[in-house]
Amino acid sequence: MKGGKRISYSRIPVEEFFDENAKTKWVDLKADKAIGILSEDYRAGFIGIKLYIRDVTEGPLFGLDIADGPIFDTKLSPIWKPLRKNM
């Protein structure tokens, strides 16, 4: 963002975030040509994303009933352990 304007973006299919044990995904951003601040994509940057999306109607996760606790608890998933120090 520059001066309140979004100058780069990325489009990622939602299916790439259905695995709760997925590692951090690094995404190349694209320059938003409609804004016109960046003209080359290589200057748009990149970001690391760790996102998990699930349908809560599919049933319990890790044997938990939704009423018993959080829908997703990072403490129960070993892949999130390195990131817990920042949470």
Beta strands, then each sheet from edge to edge (+ up, - down):
strand 1: 8-9
strand 2: 25-28
strand 3: 30-31
strand 4: 46-49
sheet 1: 1+ 3-
sheet 2: 2+ 4-
end
